């Protein structure tokens, strides 16, 4: 149970955008305050989503024997949602690539919400950025669903949720700890990886969503067919 939930949480954590934003905040005038509040926002959103999803799933009785089919139906639905998200991101990336090849005008990009939040970093904008970037995703909900629909004890459920939350925000707290341990080296590494992430980040996010979607669809379909 924990292994499967951790796998989905790691897939949910693959967010090049979150890492890029952390790189921006760590190079700001107040890197420690801004990065800490960004991390806090990410944790607040992730914890709230995890607890809410756990409560809703347990209240609906999907962890009980009679909830077998709805449980796998939900998993199938999350898989379809994740796969649709991957297709949407891929099509949007293609459209953006075509637009950028026709014109070098980047004024539209500069008007994006995240661009505005990172343009003049402050603890307030960093916290908001953390909340937005870590809004619930299909893969993270799938990780929580694995915990919520298991027959685990209260202690095992708490441990499982803590693991899922920690893994879900992996790309935020790991760079933060690294920065406190070695500020110059961490900033240098993140700055060096920025160009690569900007070029390949969306492809990585699409691949992670597609993999999670396919796994969930297969798992949900097998469960509904009575194989699991």
C-alpha positions in Angstrom: 0.0 0.0 0.0 2.7 2.5 1.0 4.8 1.6 -2.0 2.0 2.2 -4.4 1.0 5.5 -2.8 4.6 6.6 -2.7 4.9 5.9 -6.4 1.9 8.1 -7.3 3.2 10.8 -4.9 6.6 10.9 -6.6 4.9 11.2 -10.0 2.8 14.1 -8.6 6.0 15.7 -7.3 7.5 15.9 -10.8 6.9 19.6 -11.3 9.6 21.5 -13.2 7.6 24.7 -12.7 7.8 24.3 -8.9 11.6 23.9 -9.1 12.0 26.9 -11.4 10.0 29.1 -9.1 12.1 27.9 -6.1 15.2 28.9 -8.1 13.8 32.4 -8.6 12.9 32.8 -5.0 16.3 31.6 -3.8 18.0 34.2 -5.9 15.8 37.0 -4.6 16.8 39.8 -2.1 15.4 37.8 0.8 16.0 34.2 -0.2 15.4 32.5 3.1 12.2 34.3 4.1 10.8 34.0 0.6 11.7 30.4 0.0 10.4 29.3 3.5 7.0 30.9 2.9 6.9 29.4 -0.6 7.5 26.0 1.0 5.0 26.7 3.7 2.3 27.5 1.1 3.1 24.3 -0.8 2.8 22.2 2.5 -0.4 24.0 3.5 -2.1 23.2 0.2 -0.9 19.6 0.1 -1.9 18.8 3.7 -5.3 20.4 3.3 -6.0 18.4 0.1 -4.7 15.2 1.6 -6.9 15.5 4.7 -9.9 16.6 2.7 -9.6 13.7 0.2 -9.0 11.2 3.0 -12.1 12.4 4.9 -14.3 12.3 1.8 -13.2 8.9 0.6 -13.6 7.4 4.1 -16.9 9.1 4.6 -18.2 7.6 1.3 -17.2 4.1 2.5 -14.8 3.4 -0.3 -12.4 1.7 2.1 -15.1 -0.9 3.0 -15.8 -4.2 1.1 -19.0 -2.9 -0.5 -17.0 0.0 -1.9 -14.9 -2.2 -4.2 -16.4 -1.1 -7.5 -16.7 2.6 -6.7 -13.1 2.5 -5.4 -11.8 1.2 -8.7 -14.2 3.4 -10.6 -12.7 6.5 -8.9 -9.2 5.2 -9.7 -10.2 4.8 -13.4 -11.7 8.3 -13.4 -8.5 9.7 -12.0 -6.5 7.9 -14.7 -8.7 9.4 -17.4 -8.3 12.8 -15.9 -4.5 12.5 -15.6 -4.3 11.3 -19.2 -6.5 14.1 -20.4 -4.3 16.5 -18.5 -1.2 15.1 -20.3 -2.9 15.6 -23.7 -4.0 19.1 -22.8 -0.5 20.1 -21.7 1.1 18.6 -24.8 -1.3 20.4 -27.1 -0.8 23.7 -25.3 3.0 23.3 -25.4 2.8 22.7 -29.2 0.6 25.8 -29.7 2.9 27.9 -27.6 5.9 26.6 -29.6 4.3 27.6 -32.8 3.4 31.0 -31.5 6.9 31.7 -30.3 8.4 30.6 -33.6 6.2 33.1 -35.4 6.9 36.0 -33.1 9.4 36.9 -30.5 7.0 39.1 -28.6 6.9 37.8 -25.0 4.6 40.3 -23.5 1.8 37.8 -23.2 4.0 35.5 -21.2 4.9 38.3 -18.9 1.3 38.8 -18.0 0.8 35.3 -16.5 -0.2 35.0 -12.9 3.0 33.1 -11.9 5.1 35.6 -13.7 3.6 38.4 -11.7 4.1 36.5 -8.5 7.7 35.9 -9.2 8.5 39.3 -10.7 8.9 41.0 -7.3 9.4 38.1 -4.8 8.1 38.7 -1.3 6.9 36.3 1.5 3.2 37.0 0.6 3.6 36.3 -3.2 5.8 33.3 -2.4 3.1 31.8 -0.1 0.4 32.4 -2.8 2.7 30.8 -5.4 3.1 27.7 -3.2 -0.7 27.4 -2.8 -1.3 27.7 -6.6 1.5 25.4 -7.8 0.5 22.7 -5.4 -3.3 22.7 -6.1 -4.6 19.1 -6.2 -3.6 17.0 -9.2 -5.0 13.6 -10.3 -1.8 11.8 -9.4 -1.6 13.3 -5.9 -5.3 12.4 -5.3 -4.5 8.9 -6.5 -1.8 8.6 -3.9 -4.1 9.7 -1.2 -6.8 7.3 -2.5 -4.5 4.3 -2.2 -4.1 5.2 1.5 -7.7 6.1 2.1 -9.2 2.9 0.6 -6.9 0.5 2.3 -7.7 -1.4 5.5 -4.8 0.3 7.3 -4.9 1.2 11.0 -5.1 4.8 12.1 -1.3 4.8 12.8 -0.6 3.3 9.3 -2.9 5.8 7.7 -1.2 8.8 9.4 2.2 7.5 8.4 1.0 6.9 4.9 -0.4 10.5 4.6 2.8 12.0 6.0 4.9 10.1 3.5 2.6 11.1 0.6 2.7 14.8 1.6 6.5 14.8 2.1 7.0 13.2 -1.3 4.4 15.4 -3.0 6.4 18.5 -2.2 9.8 16.9 -2.7 11.0 19.5 -5.2 10.4 22.3 -2.7 11.8 21.2 0.6 14.8 19.4 -0.7 16.2 22.5 -2.5 15.4 24.6 0.6 17.3 22.3 2.9 20.2 22.2 0.4 20.2 26.0 0.4 20.5 26.2 4.1 23.3 23.7 4.1 25.2 25.2 1.1 23.6 28.5 -0.2 26.2 29.3 -3.0 26.4 25.8 -4.4 22.6 25.3 -4.4 21.9 28.6 -6.1 24.6 27.8 -8.7 23.2 24.4 -9.4 19.6 25.7 -9.7 20.7 28.5 -11.9 22.6 26.2 -14.2 19.6 23.9 -14.5 17.1 26.7 -15.4 17.6 26.7 -19.1 17.4 22.8 -19.3 14.2 22.9 -17.2 12.6 25.6 -19.3 13.4 23.6 -22.5 12.3 20.1 -21.3 10.2 20.8 -18.2 6.8 20.6 -19.9 7.8 17.4 -21.7 8.7 15.9 -18.3 5.4 17.0 -16.7 3.5 15.5 -19.7 5.3 12.2 -19.4 4.7 12.0 -15.7 1.0 12.6 -16.1 0.7 10.2 -19.0 2.5 7.4 -17.1 0.3 7.9 -14.0 -2.8 8.1 -16.1 -2.1 4.8 -17.9 -1.3 3.0 -14.6 -4.5 4.3 -13.0 -6.6 3.3 -16.0 -5.2 -0.2 -16.1 -5.5 -0.6 -12.4 -9.0 0.7 -12.3 -10.2 -1.4 -15.3 -8.7 -4.6 -13.7 -10.4 -3.8 -10.4 -13.8 -3.3 -12.1 -13.3 -6.5 -14.0 -12.8 -8.4 -10.8 -9.2 -9.3 -11.5 -7.9 -7.3 -8.4 
